[in-house]
Amino acid sequence: MYEMRTGRRLTKFTVDGDEAAKYSCPVTYQYVAGQAVEMAQGVKDETLSRRLRPWVMGSPR
């Protein structure tokens, strides 16, 4: 996460996907042999809000 005004990195974190695959994965994709396939899974609004709330509402420290 970066501060908008200065671009300074504030923290780094991951959020596990918790949205059902039928809502967040493409219907089709092209696979190339020998290449890794990474596909992000969607995150519910509530999950992301909970993770960001301390940074928006006050100091997370």
One Martini backbone bead per residue (centre of mass of N, CA, C, O) as a GRO file, in nm:
protein
   61
    1MET     BB    1   0.098   0.035   0.022
    2TYR     BB    2   0.039   0.375  -0.078
    3GLU     BB    3   0.096   0.699  -0.070
    4MET     BB    4  -0.051   0.928  -0.261
    5ARG     BB    5   0.123   1.189  -0.234
    6THR     BB    6   0.433   1.037  -0.227
    7GLY     BB    7   0.466   0.706  -0.277
    8ARG     BB    8   0.498   0.577  -0.013
    9ARG     BB    9   0.558   0.293   0.149
   10LEU     BB   10   0.368   0.138   0.411
   11THR     BB   11   0.286  -0.157   0.299
   12LYS     BB   12   0.262  -0.524   0.294
   13PHE     BB   13   0.006  -0.742   0.149
   14THR     BB   14  -0.228  -1.006   0.166
   15VAL     BB   15  -0.528  -1.140   0.001
   16ASP     BB   16  -0.748  -1.371   0.017
   17GLY     BB   17  -0.950  -1.533  -0.171
   18ASP     BB   18  -1.341  -1.531  -0.143
   19GLU     BB   19  -1.450  -1.574  -0.418
   20ALA     BB   20  -1.615  -1.729  -0.633
   21ALA     BB   21  -1.511  -1.864  -0.924
   22LYS     BB   22  -1.768  -1.788  -1.098
   23TYR     BB   23  -1.698  -1.463  -1.040
   24SER     BB   24  -1.352  -1.453  -1.097
   25CYS     BB   25  -1.330  -1.639  -1.343
   26PRO     BB   26  -1.271  -1.717  -1.641
   27VAL     BB   27  -1.410  -1.899  -1.889
   28THR     BB   28  -1.141  -1.847  -2.051
   29TYR     BB   29  -0.806  -1.972  -2.144
   30GLN     BB   30  -0.464  -1.955  -2.232
   31TYR     BB   31  -0.236  -2.222  -2.275
   32VAL     BB   32   0.119  -2.253  -2.230
   33ALA     BB   33   0.352  -2.459  -2.256
   34GLY     BB   34   0.564  -2.416  -1.966
   35GLN     BB   35   0.368  -2.215  -1.830
   36ALA     BB   36   0.260  -2.040  -1.587
   37VAL     BB   37  -0.049  -2.030  -1.397
   38GLU     BB   38  -0.211  -1.730  -1.299
   39MET     BB   39  -0.506  -1.678  -1.082
   40ALA     BB   40  -0.707  -1.460  -0.965
   41GLN     BB   41  -0.910  -1.410  -0.691
   42GLY     BB   42  -1.165  -1.280  -0.559
   43VAL     BB   43  -1.274  -1.003  -0.347
   44LYS     BB   44  -1.452  -0.902  -0.107
   45ASP     BB   45  -1.541  -0.603   0.013
   46GLU     BB   46  -1.532  -0.676   0.317
   47THR     BB   47  -1.243  -0.783   0.323
   48LEU     BB   48  -1.096  -0.528   0.226
   49SER     BB   49  -1.212  -0.331   0.433
   50ARG     BB   50  -1.097  -0.472   0.687
   51ARG     BB   51  -0.794  -0.438   0.599
   52LEU     BB   52  -0.810  -0.105   0.555
   53ARG     BB   53  -0.943   0.045   0.796
   54PRO     BB   54  -0.694   0.127   0.977
   55TRP     BB   55  -0.578   0.325   0.750
   56VAL     BB   56  -0.836   0.513   0.733
   57MET     BB   57  -0.932   0.556   1.053
   58GLY     BB   58  -0.626   0.499   1.147
   59SER     BB   59  -0.376   0.392   1.319
   60PRO     BB   60  -0.215   0.065   1.285
   61ARG     BB   61   0.006   0.080   1.535
   0.00000   0.00000   0.00000
